[in-house]
Amino acid sequence: MNMVPNKKYRRSVFQVVLFFNLLIFACVSFADEEQIQEIKYPIEKLHETLINMMVLSDSTKFNKRYNFLKPTIVENFNIPLISKVILGRHWKTISKEEKDKFINLFNQLTITTYVSRFDSYKNQNFKNISLQKLKKNRYLIKTEFVRPKEKSVSFDYIVQKDKNGEKWRIISVIAEGVNDLSLKRAEYASIIKKYGFDGLIAKLEQKIHDSREN
Amino acid sequence: MNSFSYQKIFKHIVLLIMLSIITGCATTQNTENYAKDDTLEPANRVFFDVNETLDKALIKPIAETYVEFTPNYIRSSVTNFFDNLAYLNVILNDLLQGKLEQGFSDIMRFVTNTTIGVGGLFDPATTIGFPEHEEDFGQTLAVWGVDEGSYLYIPFFGPNTVRDSTDFVPSTLLNPFYYISSTMLFPISAINAVNKRANLLEASNIRDEAAVDPYSFTREAYLQQRDYLIHDGNPPISGYDDIFDIDDSQDDDGGMLKID
């Protein structure tokens, strides 16, 4: 006699447990999915803006495209952190004003480089490949720039939350295995050794000027 | 002595010089990694400047003219032809690295492109499903655990390392061109050189536009690209973000500045 309600009771407990398990699983998956979207956002925003800028490129002058791209770069790259890593040990030897000047100039250089490289639209598009966790809550996002009739170019990004933990930002770009950060770190160290920090600033200003003129 | 014999002797001398440089460097440098320090920088920079001057004055303008007056499909066939001739070296290095499946695919690629592709002028193999791979003896030595050694900037050949320069020997010996003695050899080699330079125009323009120190840019990009190729486009992710921890870079991750 006792078996029937017991069985029923066990079944309902099982159903409740199953329901809560599914609910928790759904919540965790939803939270994971939400976090993944947040992590990927800076890259997706950058790619979307680059494609839109390329579509504009035939009819729009350099300065307009520069202003079109600027907010996306400022919002989605952590240029102050990138600047510090690029200058390496020299960062500690320069004044606050010089740091600000470098950060500002490097921001301009980043925008200028994107505007001059992504200057025509021939049905290219970006494809997401994978997302992997690195050390210290950094993530590596692998993507591909697909060019019809030409070899695709791999673009990998490292993203990290900014110091106040508000937003994921791009801290490194790796094109076809070449890390822009290491490249510039080596280059700028060599220029500072030869011409000093002011020499580096002069060369960067010249680069930005030349790109705008061409 | 006729001109054919001179060409043959010249090729052997170049090969012997390269061999002696490579074996000499390899024995003195041992297995320590010097490339990061660029111990040969003064000499490398001299050779880099010589190459750059020669390139700007002569080779680059010729390559640009070649691109301007040669239709895309012809340039593509020229590239296919020379790539196919050099492909035996890729197959050898597939096998030396133990990549048997890739080696089989590359043998099929070579056979398909040499026959159906009319001596390598066309590339039907990619469409059929035998894609192109990039392997060389420098990569094989890396897979075997040999360090890259000093970074070398070799006149006419460009960026290299002691380890990577060893590829000169198998790539020369496995290229059918090495065994051809003909007055046509020099003009054909010249077309190959100009075509190769033409294919690098986009990359060199990007460098000229971006680099503030072209020598360091070339060196760093070369070394990173090699590492990428050694790992077949998938380098291990450990160490990917080490650069952020070298100088404790998190200290003043500042707010955003107003951009001019």
Interface residues (C-beta under 8 A of the other chain):
Chain A: K70 V74 N78 I79 P80 L81 K84 V85 G88 R89 W91 D100 I103 N104 N107 Q108 T113 S116 R117 Q132 L134 K135 K136 R138 L140 S154 I158 Q160 D162 K163 I171 S172 E176 G177 V178 N179 L181 S182 L183 R185 A186 E187 Y188 A189 S190 I191 L200 K203 L204 K207 D210 S211 N214
Chain B: I206 E209 A210 A211 V212 D213 Y215 S216 F217 R219 E220 A221 Q224 Q225 D227 Y228 L229 G233 P235 I237 Y240 D241 I243 F244 D245 I246 D247 S249 Q250 D251 D252 D253 G254 G255 M256 L257 I259 D260
